[in-house]
Amino acid sequence: MGKPVMVSIKDVAKHAGVSISAVSKTLNGYSDVSEATRRKILQAAQELNYSPNMLAKNLKHKVTKTIALIISNFEKANGKDGVVFQIISGVYAAATRYGYEVVIYTRSLSEQQDKSYWQFCNDHKIAGVVISGLRTTDPYFEELIDSDIPSVVIDAETIGPHAGSVITDNLEAARLAVQYLISKGHQEIGMVNGHRYATVSIKREQGYREALEEAGLTFIPSRVVEADFTEEGAYELTEGFISANPRLTAVFVASDLMAIGVMKRITELGLRVPEDISLMGFDDIVLCSYTTPKLSTIRQDFVGLGYAALEQVVKMLERNTPGYNKILPFSIVDRETIMIL
């Protein structure tokens, strides 16, 4: 005889003709699903002989000691800046303090589409989750807000009964970064952003725009380009960006890795940093102190982000507190890539 076929929550959703989120809500007892939809889902589950593990329901009454750190959309290039390692360090420091075990998982977009957030946590017997790298378009982004599993997102504002977030004030940090460039005499300032599906990109561009407007400078859409937070992407677009905007004296770059790509290409084009073009990065990764010239940037506390995220999960588990948004401080680090005009 062959092995029995495992029926997933995705199968139930397909059979009932509804979303995975609707199935998750129904199985978790949420009331914001219509009676007709609820009946369809329960009938589909019965017809498919779907029997979800009851651990997630039991977590309301019994705290387990396993918290997951989910790294969403993790790619090889992510390791170059050391950000993930710092977040892991913070998470483990907090886990050690509070007596929890941490298990690390990576989830791609296709994996999120294949298995719902609730089912993934349920299958792995997870009590709570810290999740990093989540995009606003990812299936898990909406699902975790409705989940009854305590979850904290790093770098995306998400608040719910069982969902919280830990962030740097990206809007304010970007605004002050551009204000700093303006204070050094720069008025023709461009921006290299990440991508439009990241909360941090949206906030950093908003901060860039606000700083310009507060200084009486005109926001020009063509002066903002996106490089998907990669060094290679920023390197490839720099020549065209500079050629299309020859009056630029400074560029605010939404990550240090992208700033390094921009700097490398600017140098190859025969221009000088900061004499011809000043650069301000974002993150303060270790590589900033090793570039030539050394990169000026916004410093984030990634270890602190990881620590605070796990600490909030513990509070939700042990004290039944609702999720909240915690904002960590940042600072400007001026090294060698900003010229005073």
Backbone hydrogen bonds in HBPLUS format (Angstrom, degrees):
<---DONOR---> <-ACCEPTOR-->    atom                        ^
c    i                          cat <-CA-CA->   ^        H-A-AA   ^      H-
h    n   atom  resd res      DA  || num        DHA   H-A  angle D-A-AA Bond
n    s   type  num  typ     dist DA aas  dist angle  dist       angle   num
A0011-ASP N   A0008-SER O   3.03 MM   3  5.16 123.3  2.36  97.1 110.8     1
A0012-VAL N   A0008-SER O   3.20 MM   4  6.64 152.9  2.28 146.3 153.1     2
A0013-ALA N   A0009-ILE O   3.01 MM   4  6.26 157.9  2.06 143.6 149.3     3
A0014-LYS N   A0010-LYS O   2.97 MM   4  6.22 158.7  2.02 147.9 153.3     4
A0015-HIS N   A0011-ASP O   2.92 MM   4  6.07 160.3  1.96 148.8 154.5     5
A0016-ALA N   A0012-VAL O   2.93 MM   4  6.09 150.6  2.02 148.2 155.8     6
A0017-GLY N   A0013-ALA O   2.87 MM   4  5.85 122.0  2.21 136.6 151.6     7
A0018-VAL N   A0013-ALA O   2.98 MM   5  5.11 157.6  2.03 146.1 149.6     8
A0023-VAL N   A0019-SER O   3.23 MM   4  6.61 154.5  2.30 145.5 151.8     9
A0024-SER N   A0020-ILE O   2.88 MM   4  6.17 163.0  1.91 154.3 159.1    10
A0025-LYS N   A0021-SER O   2.91 MM   4  6.14 161.4  1.95 150.3 155.0    11
A0026-THR N   A0022-ALA O   3.00 MM   4  6.14 159.8  2.04 144.9 150.4    12
A0027-LEU N   A0023-VAL O   2.91 MM   4  6.13 169.6  1.93 158.8 160.9    13
A0028-ASN N   A0024-SER O   2.99 MM   4  6.09 133.1  2.21 139.7 152.3    14
A0028-ASN N   A0025-LYS O   3.23 MM   3  5.08 129.7  2.49  90.5 104.0    15
A0030-TYR N   A0025-LYS O   2.90 MM   5  5.15 161.7  1.93 153.7 150.9    16
A0029-GLY N   A0026-THR O   3.08 MM   3  5.15 160.5  2.12 104.0 109.9    17
A0038-ARG N   A0034-SER O   2.86 MM   4  6.09 161.1  1.89 154.0 160.1    18
A0039-ARG N   A0035-GLU O   2.94 MM   4  6.13 159.1  1.98 149.2 153.7    19
A0040-LYS N   A0036-ALA O   3.09 MM   4  6.33 157.6  2.14 144.0 150.1    20
A0041-ILE N   A0037-THR O   2.97 MM   4  6.20 159.7  2.01 153.5 158.5    21
A0042-LEU N   A0038-ARG O   2.97 MM   4  6.20 167.6  1.98 153.7 156.9    22
A0043-GLN N   A0039-ARG O   2.90 MM   4  6.00 154.5  1.97 147.2 154.6    23
A0044-ALA N   A0040-LYS O   2.89 MM   4  6.09 156.5  1.94 144.6 151.4    24
A0045-ALA N   A0041-ILE O   2.86 MM   4  6.11 159.7  1.90 152.2 157.8    25
A0046-GLN N   A0042-LEU O   3.00 MM   4  6.16 150.8  2.09 139.4 147.1    26
A0047-GLU N   A0043-GLN O   2.87 MM   4  6.12 160.5  1.91 151.9 157.2    27
A0048-LEU N   A0044-ALA O   2.96 MM   4  6.11 148.1  2.06 146.9 155.1    28
A0050-TYR N   A0045-ALA O   2.78 MM   5  4.92 167.5  1.79 153.8 155.2    29
A0049-ASN N   A0046-GLN O   3.11 MM   3  4.89 151.2  2.20  96.2 104.9    30
A0057-LYS N   A0054-MET O   3.16 MM   3  5.54 124.0  2.49 107.3 120.1    31
A0058-ASN N   A0054-MET O   3.15 MM   4  6.45 156.2  2.21 151.9 159.2    32
A0058-ASN N   A0055-LEU O   2.92 MM   3  4.99 112.5  2.39  97.6 114.9    33
A0059-LEU N   A0055-LEU O   2.94 MM   4  6.21 131.2  2.18 150.9 165.2    34
A0060-LYS N   A0057-LYS O   3.30 MM   3  5.93 160.0  2.34 112.7 117.7    35
A0061-HIS N   A0058-ASN O   2.90 MM   3  5.49 151.6  1.99 115.3 123.5    36
A0062-LYS N   A0058-ASN O   2.99 MM   4  6.15 134.5  2.21 145.9 159.2    37
A0101-GLU N   A0065-LYS O   2.79 MM  36  5.88 172.4  1.80 164.4 166.4    38
A0127-ALA N   A0066-THR O   2.99 MM  61  5.75 161.5  2.03 162.9 169.0    39
A0067-ILE N   A0101-GLU O   2.87 MM  34  6.18 169.6  1.88 168.6 170.7    40
A0103-VAL N   A0067-ILE O   3.08 MM  36  6.46 151.9  2.16 145.2 153.1    41
A0068-ALA N   A0128-GLY O   2.92 MM  60  6.36 158.5  1.97 159.6 156.4    42
A0130-VAL N   A0068-ALA O   2.80 MM  62  6.17 160.7  1.84 164.4 171.2    43
A0069-LEU N   A0103-VAL O   2.89 MM  34  6.10 160.9  1.92 148.2 151.9    44
A0105-TYR N   A0069-LEU O   2.92 MM  36  6.21 161.7  1.95 149.6 152.9    45
A0070-ILE N   A0130-VAL O   2.80 MM  60  6.25 155.6  1.86 158.7 165.5    46
A0132-SER N   A0070-ILE O   2.92 MM  62  6.34 160.7  1.96 167.3 173.2    47
A0071-ILE N   A0105-TYR O   2.78 MM  34  6.19 165.5  1.80 159.4 161.8    48
A0107-ARG N   A0071-ILE O   3.11 MM  36  6.37 152.9  2.19 136.3 140.9    49
A0072-SER N   A0132-SER O   2.76 MM  60  5.99 167.3  1.77 177.2 174.3    50
A0073-ASN N   A0107-ARG O   2.98 MM  34  6.14 159.7  2.02 144.7 144.6    51
A0078-ASN N   A0075-GLU O   2.92 MM   3  5.42 145.1  2.04 111.4 121.7    52
A0079-GLY N   A0076-LYS O   3.17 MM   3  5.93 163.0  2.20 119.1 123.3    53
A0080-LYS N   A0077-ALA O   3.22 MM   3  5.77 161.9  2.26 115.9 120.8    54
A0086-GLN N   A0082-GLY O   3.14 MM   4  6.40 155.5  2.20 147.3 153.5    55
A0087-ILE N   A0083-VAL O   2.98 MM   4  6.30 158.6  2.03 155.8 161.7    56
A0088-ILE N   A0084-VAL O   2.90 MM   4  6.14 163.2  1.92 153.1 157.8    57
A0089-SER N   A0085-PHE O   2.91 MM   4  6.15 153.4  1.98 145.6 153.0    58
A0090-GLY N   A0086-GLN O   3.05 MM   4  6.36 155.4  2.12 147.5 153.0    59
A0091-VAL N   A0087-ILE O   2.93 MM   4  6.21 162.1  1.96 154.9 159.9    60
A0092-TYR N   A0088-ILE O   2.89 MM   4  6.08 165.5  1.91 155.8 159.2    61
A0093-ALA N   A0089-SER O   2.97 MM   4  6.11 150.5  2.05 142.7 151.1    62
A0094-ALA N   A0090-GLY O   3.09 MM   4  6.33 161.6  2.13 149.9 153.7    63
A0095-ALA N   A0091-VAL O   2.89 MM   4  6.10 156.4  1.95 147.4 155.0    64
A0096-THR N   A0092-TYR O   2.89 MM   4  5.99 156.8  1.94 146.9 152.1    65
A0097-ARG N   A0093-ALA O   3.12 MM   4  6.36 156.2  2.18 141.5 147.9    66
A0098-TYR N   A0094-ALA O   2.98 MM   4  6.23 159.2  2.03 153.2 158.0    67
A0099-GLY N   A0095-ALA O   2.85 MM   4  5.74 114.5  2.29 140.3 154.3    68
A0100-TYR N   A0095-ALA O   2.89 MM   5  4.81 162.2  1.92 138.6 142.2    69
A0112-GLN N   A0108-SER O   2.98 MM   4  6.26 151.2  2.06 148.4 156.3    70
A0113-GLN N   A0109-LEU O   3.01 MM   4  6.29 148.6  2.11 147.5 156.2    71
A0114-ASP N   A0110-SER O   2.99 MM   4  6.15 136.1  2.19 138.6 150.4    72
A0115-LYS N   A0111-GLU O   3.13 MM   4  6.30 149.8  2.23 146.6 152.1    73
A0120-PHE N   A0116-SER O   2.89 MM   4  6.08 160.8  1.92 152.5 158.2    74
A0121-CYS N   A0117-TYR O   3.06 MM   4  6.27 171.8  2.06 156.8 158.1    75
A0122-ASN N   A0118-TRP O   2.90 MM   4  5.99 155.0  1.96 147.2 155.3    76
A0123-ASP N   A0119-GLN O   2.79 MM   4  5.88 165.3  1.81 153.1 156.5    77
A0124-HIS N   A0120-PHE O   3.15 MM   4  6.32 147.7  2.26 144.5 152.4    78
A0126-ILE N   A0121-CYS O   2.97 MM   5  5.07 171.8  1.97 152.4 154.0    79
A0125-LYS N   A0122-ASN O   3.18 MM   3  5.11 163.5  2.21 103.9 108.2    80
A0129-VAL N   A0150-PRO O   2.85 MM  21  6.34 152.3  1.93 152.3 161.2    81
A0152-VAL N   A0129-VAL O   2.86 MM  23  6.29 151.2  1.94 150.7 160.0    82
A0131-ILE N   A0152-VAL O   2.95 MM  21  6.31 161.1  1.98 155.1 159.0    83
A0154-ILE N   A0131-ILE O   2.93 MM  23  6.22 162.9  1.96 162.8 165.0    84
A0138-ASP N   A0135-ARG O   3.03 MM   3  5.29 162.4  2.06 111.1 116.8    85
A0136-THR N   A0197-TYR O   3.00 MM  61  5.61 163.1  2.03 167.0 165.8    86
A0141-PHE N   A0138-ASP O   3.05 MM   3  5.48 143.7  2.19 111.0 120.9    87
A0143-GLU N   A0139-PRO O   3.29 MM   4  6.42 169.3  2.31 151.9 154.3    88
A0144-LEU N   A0140-TYR O   2.95 MM   4  5.76 167.1  1.97 147.9 149.0    89
A0145-ILE N   A0142-GLU O   3.25 MM   3  5.54 133.5  2.48 103.5 115.1    90
A0146-ASP N   A0143-GLU O   3.12 MM   3  5.44 129.1  2.39 103.8 115.8    91
A0147-SER N   A0143-GLU O   3.06 MM   4  6.20 117.8  2.47 139.1 155.9    92
A0151-SER N   A0162-HIS O   2.88 MM  11  6.26 155.1  1.94 152.3 160.3    93
A0164-GLY N   A0151-SER O   2.86 MM  13  6.35 154.1  1.93 152.2 160.9    94
A0153-VAL N   A0164-GLY O   2.93 MM  11  6.36 157.9  1.98 144.4 143.1    95
A0166-VAL N   A0153-VAL O   2.98 MM  13  6.40 150.1  2.07 154.1 157.9    96
A0155-ASP N   A0166-VAL O   2.93 MM  11  6.16 166.2  1.95 150.8 153.7    97
A0160-GLY N   A0163-ALA O   2.73 MM   3  4.63 139.0  1.89 148.2 139.0    98
A0163-ALA N   A0160-GLY O   3.28 MM   3  4.63 164.7  2.31  94.0  98.6    99
A0323-GLY N   A0160-GLY O   3.20 MM 163  5.61 143.6  2.34 155.4 164.7   100
A0165-SER N   A0324-TYR O   2.99 MM 159  6.33 162.9  2.02 142.3 144.3   101
A0326-LYS N   A0165-SER O   2.92 MM 161  6.27 166.1  1.94 149.3 150.7   102
A0167-ILE N   A0326-LYS O   2.88 MM 159  6.31 162.8  1.91 166.8 172.7   103
A0328-LEU N   A0167-ILE O   2.78 MM 161  6.15 161.5  1.82 157.0 163.5   104
A0170-ASN N   A0168-THR O   2.69 MM   2  5.44 117.8  2.08 118.6 100.4   105
A0173-ALA N   A0169-ASP O   2.86 MM   4  6.02 161.3  1.89 158.2 164.7   106
A0174-ALA N   A0170-ASN O   2.97 MM   4  6.01 163.8  2.00 144.6 148.8   107
A0175-ARG N   A0171-LEU O   2.92 MM   4  6.10 160.3  1.96 149.4 155.7   108
A0176-LEU N   A0172-GLU O   2.93 MM   4  6.10 162.8  1.96 149.8 153.7   109
A0177-ALA N   A0173-ALA O   2.91 MM   4  6.07 146.3  2.03 142.3 152.4   110
A0178-VAL N   A0174-ALA O   3.01 MM   4  6.25 163.2  2.04 154.8 157.2   111
A0179-GLN N   A0175-ARG O   2.89 MM   4  6.08 153.4  1.96 143.2 151.9   112
A0180-TYR N   A0176-LEU O   2.85 MM   4  5.94 144.3  1.98 138.0 147.1   113
A0181-LEU N   A0177-ALA O   3.16 MM   4  6.55 151.1  2.25 141.2 147.9   114
A0182-ILE N   A0178-VAL O   2.93 MM   4  6.24 157.8  1.98 150.0 156.4   115
A0183-SER N   A0179-GLN O   2.84 MM   4  6.10 148.0  1.94 144.8 153.9   116
A0184-LYS N   A0181-LEU O   3.09 MM   3  5.20 141.3  2.25  98.0 109.3   117
A0186-HIS N   A0181-LEU O   3.20 MM   5  5.68 157.8  2.26 146.4 140.8   118
A0185-GLY N   A0182-ILE O   2.92 MM   3  5.20 157.2  1.97 113.8 116.5   119
A0341-LEU N   A0184-LYS O   2.88 MM 157  6.22 164.5  1.90 173.5 172.6   120
A0249-THR N   A0188-GLU O   2.92 MM  61  5.64 165.9  1.94 151.2 153.0   121
A0250-ALA N   A0188-GLU O   3.37 MM  62  6.61 148.6  2.48 157.5 155.3   122
A0190-GLY N   A0250-ALA O   2.95 MM  60  6.43 159.0  1.99 150.0 151.7   123
A0252-PHE N   A0190-GLY O   2.88 MM  62  6.20 167.3  1.89 149.7 147.6   124
A0191-MET N   A0223-ARG O   2.84 MM  32  6.21 159.7  1.88 168.4 166.6   125
A0225-VAL N   A0191-MET O   3.06 MM  34  6.54 156.7  2.12 156.5 162.3   126
A0192-VAL N   A0252-PHE O   2.99 MM  60  6.44 150.6  2.08 143.7 152.2   127
A0254-ALA N   A0192-VAL O   2.87 MM  62  6.17 169.4  1.88 173.7 173.2   128
A0193-ASN N   A0225-VAL O   2.67 MM  32  5.95 167.1  1.69 170.1 166.5   129
A0227-ALA N   A0193-ASN O   2.94 MM  34  6.28 158.4  1.99 151.8 153.0   130
A0228-ASP N   A0194-GLY O   2.80 MM  34  4.35 141.0  1.95 137.3 124.4   131
A0198-ALA N   A0195-HIS O   3.25 MM   3  5.99 163.8  2.28 125.3 126.1   132
A0201-SER N   A0198-ALA O   3.07 MM   3  5.27 124.6  2.39 100.7 114.4   133
A0202-ILE N   A0198-ALA O   3.19 MM   4  6.57 159.6  2.23 154.3 159.2   134
A0203-LYS N   A0199-THR O   3.01 MM   4  6.28 164.3  2.04 155.8 159.8   135
A0204-ARG N   A0200-VAL O   2.90 MM   4  5.95 157.7  1.95 144.5 151.0   136
A0205-GLU N   A0201-SER O   2.99 MM   4  6.09 158.6  2.03 147.8 153.1   137
A0206-GLN N   A0202-ILE O   3.08 MM   4  6.23 151.5  2.16 140.0 148.3   138
A0207-GLY N   A0203-LYS O   2.92 MM   4  6.19 152.8  1.99 146.4 153.6   139
A0208-TYR N   A0204-ARG O   2.99 MM   4  6.19 153.8  2.06 142.4 149.3   140
A0209-ARG N   A0205-GLU O   2.95 MM   4  6.19 161.4  1.99 150.9 154.9   141
A0210-GLU N   A0206-GLN O   2.92 MM   4  6.13 160.1  1.96 149.0 154.7   142
A0211-ALA N   A0207-GLY O   3.04 MM   4  6.18 158.6  2.08 147.7 152.6   143
A0212-LEU N   A0208-TYR O   3.22 MM   4  6.48 159.8  2.26 146.7 151.6   144
A0213-GLU N   A0209-ARG O   2.95 MM   4  6.21 168.6  1.97 155.0 158.2   145
A0214-GLU N   A0210-GLU O   2.85 MM   4  5.99 159.4  1.90 151.6 157.1   146
A0215-ALA N   A0211-ALA O   3.17 MM   4  6.32 137.7  2.36 137.8 147.9   147
A0215-ALA N   A0212-LEU O   3.09 MM   3  5.22 130.4  2.35  98.3 111.6   148
A0217-LEU N   A0212-LEU O   2.79 MM   5  4.86 160.9  1.83 151.8 145.2   149
A0216-GLY N   A0213-GLU O   3.02 MM   3  4.98 158.0  2.07 102.6 108.9   150
A0223-ARG N   A0220-ILE O   2.85 MM   3  5.61 162.8  1.88 128.3 134.1   151
A0224-VAL N   A0221-PRO O   3.08 MM   3  5.72 158.2  2.13 123.5 124.1   152
A0230-THR N   A0227-ALA O   3.16 MM   3  6.12 168.2  2.17 129.3 131.9   153
A0234-ALA N   A0230-THR O   3.17 MM   4  6.34 160.8  2.21 144.5 149.0   154
A0235-TYR N   A0231-GLU O   2.93 MM   4  6.10 156.3  1.99 146.8 154.0   155
A0236-GLU N   A0232-GLU O   2.96 MM   4  6.17 159.5  2.01 151.1 155.7   156
A0237-LEU N   A0233-GLY O   3.24 MM   4  6.45 149.7  2.33 143.5 150.4   157
A0238-THR N   A0234-ALA O   3.19 MM   4  6.09 131.1  2.45 145.2 155.4   158
A0241-PHE N   A0237-LEU O   2.96 MM   4  6.03 156.0  2.02 154.8 162.6   159
A0242-ILE N   A0238-THR O   2.85 MM   4  5.98 166.1  1.86 159.7 161.8   160
A0243-SER N   A0239-GLU O   2.95 MM   4  6.06 159.5  1.99 147.8 154.2   161
A0244-ALA N   A0240-GLY O   2.94 MM   4  6.01 151.2  2.02 141.8 149.1   162
A0245-ASN N   A0241-PHE O   3.13 MM   4  6.21 124.7  2.45 133.6 147.1   163
A0245-ASN N   A0242-ILE O   3.21 MM   3  5.08 138.2  2.40  93.1 104.8   164
A0248-LEU N   A0245-ASN O   3.23 MM   3  5.95 172.1  2.23 124.5 126.9   165
A0278-SER N   A0249-THR O   2.87 MM  29  6.21 168.1  1.88 139.4 140.6   166
A0251-VAL N   A0278-SER O   2.88 MM  27  6.29 147.0  1.98 149.5 158.2   167
A0280-MET N   A0251-VAL O   3.10 MM  29  6.48 153.0  2.17 158.2 159.3   168
A0253-VAL N   A0280-MET O   2.79 MM  27  6.02 176.3  1.79 170.8 171.9   169
A0259-ALA N   A0255-SER O   3.02 MM   4  6.30 152.3  2.10 143.5 152.2   170
A0256-ASP N   A0282-PHE O   2.99 MM  26  5.29 123.3  2.32 147.9 137.5   171
A0260-ILE N   A0256-ASP O   2.85 MM   4  6.13 148.2  1.95 151.5 159.3   172
A0261-GLY N   A0257-LEU O   3.14 MM   4  6.49 152.9  2.22 144.2 151.0   173
A0262-VAL N   A0258-MET O   2.90 MM   4  6.22 156.3  1.95 152.0 158.7   174
A0263-MET N   A0259-ALA O   2.85 MM   4  6.03 163.2  1.88 149.1 153.8   175
A0264-LYS N   A0260-ILE O   2.98 MM   4  6.12 159.4  2.02 146.3 151.6   176
A0265-ARG N   A0261-GLY O   3.20 MM   4  6.40 162.8  2.23 146.4 150.2   177
A0266-ILE N   A0262-VAL O   2.91 MM   4  6.09 161.3  1.95 155.3 161.2   178
A0267-THR N   A0263-MET O   3.06 MM   4  6.20 162.1  2.09 150.0 153.9   179
A0268-GLU N   A0264-LYS O   3.15 MM   4  6.42 155.0  2.21 143.2 149.8   180
A0269-LEU N   A0265-ARG O   3.02 MM   4  6.26 136.6  2.21 143.8 155.2   181
A0269-LEU N   A0266-ILE O   3.16 MM   3  5.15 130.6  2.42  94.4 107.6   182
A0271-LEU N   A0266-ILE O   3.16 MM   5  5.55 154.9  2.23 160.3 153.3   183
A0270-GLY N   A0267-THR O   3.01 MM   3  5.31 159.4  2.05 111.1 115.6   184
A0276-ASP N   A0272-ARG O   2.83 MM   4  5.14 154.5  1.90 129.8 138.2   185
A0277-ILE N   A0272-ARG O   3.19 MM   5  6.62 153.8  2.26 158.7 165.1   186
A0279-LEU N   A0337-THR O   2.72 MM  58  5.36 156.8  1.77 150.1 157.1   187
A0281-GLY N   A0296-SER O   2.83 MM  15  6.14 172.5  1.84 142.6 144.7   188
A0283-ASP N   A0298-ILE O   2.68 MM  15  5.45 152.5  1.75 147.5 156.9   189
A0300-GLN N   A0283-ASP O   3.17 MM  17  5.16 169.0  2.18 123.9 120.5   190
A0288-CYS N   A0285-ILE O   3.10 MM   3  5.82 159.5  2.14 120.2 125.9   191
A0289-SER N   A0286-VAL O   3.31 MM   3  6.24 156.9  2.37 126.2 128.6   192
A0290-TYR N   A0287-LEU O   2.90 MM   3  5.16 159.0  1.95 112.3 119.3   193
A0295-LEU N   A0288-CYS O   3.03 MM   7  4.93 143.7  2.16 138.7 143.0   194
A0336-GLU N   A0294-LYS O   2.97 MM  42  5.18 149.9  2.06 141.8 145.5   195
A0297-THR N   A0333-VAL O   2.86 MM  36  5.29 154.4  1.92 145.8 152.9   196
A0333-VAL N   A0297-THR O   2.80 MM  36  5.29 175.2  1.80 168.8 167.2   197
A0299-ARG N   A0331-SER O   2.72 MM  32  5.22 172.8  1.72 165.0 166.5   198
A0331-SER N   A0299-ARG O   3.33 MM  32  5.22 145.1  2.46 129.9 138.5   199
A0305-LEU N   A0301-ASP O   2.94 MM   4  6.26 144.8  2.07 144.4 154.8   200
A0306-GLY N   A0302-PHE O   3.10 MM   4  6.38 162.8  2.13 150.5 153.0   201
A0307-TYR N   A0303-VAL O   2.97 MM   4  6.20 161.4  2.00 150.8 156.5   202
A0308-ALA N   A0304-GLY O   2.89 MM   4  5.94 171.9  1.90 151.7 154.2   203
A0309-ALA N   A0305-LEU O   3.01 MM   4  6.07 149.8  2.11 142.8 151.1   204
A0310-LEU N   A0306-GLY O   3.17 MM   4  6.39 169.4  2.18 151.0 152.6   205
A0311-GLU N   A0307-TYR O   2.98 MM   4  6.14 160.1  2.02 150.9 157.4   206
A0312-GLN N   A0308-ALA O   3.02 MM   4  6.17 150.1  2.11 141.1 147.8   207
A0313-VAL N   A0309-ALA O   3.16 MM   4  6.51 154.2  2.23 146.7 153.4   208
A0314-VAL N   A0310-LEU O   3.00 MM   4  6.32 159.4  2.04 154.4 159.3   209
A0315-LYS N   A0311-GLU O   3.08 MM   4  6.40 152.7  2.16 144.6 151.7   210
A0316-MET N   A0312-GLN O   3.03 MM   4  6.34 154.3  2.10 149.0 155.4   211
A0317-LEU N   A0313-VAL O   2.94 MM   4  6.21 152.3  2.02 149.8 158.0   212
A0318-GLU N   A0314-VAL O   2.81 MM   4  5.92 172.1  1.82 159.0 160.9   213
A0319-ARG N   A0315-LYS O   2.85 MM   4  5.28 150.8  1.93 134.3 143.0   214
A0320-ASN N   A0316-MET O   3.17 MM   4  4.58 126.1  2.48 108.9 115.9   215
